[in-house]
């Protein structure tokens, strides 16, 4: 299980992305595309700075059942989001 600090980082990043998806057209379009591909709601997976993105994606794939997910990282204070197919390659 993740430490309290990692969970706080994830929550902070998820909250920032939630606000950004309302204001930033690029993030809004990414959410709309993910929701369209998923047939409804999309999953947003925040990645804390100390986490390995590949490991987080591996765990997320188990949860989402093949649906696309949005992976969000914070790098140098900026949010970086990308759409990832939830299926294993």
Secondary structure as GFF3:
##gff-version 3
##sequence-region A 1 89
A	DSSP	alpha_helix	4	23	.	.	.	ID=ss1
A	DSSP	alpha_helix	25	38	.	.	.	ID=ss2
A	DSSP	beta_strand	43	47	.	.	.	ID=ss3
A	DSSP	alpha_helix	53	64	.	.	.	ID=ss4
A	DSSP	beta_strand	69	75	.	.	.	ID=ss5
A	DSSP	beta_strand	78	84	.	.	.	ID=ss6
###
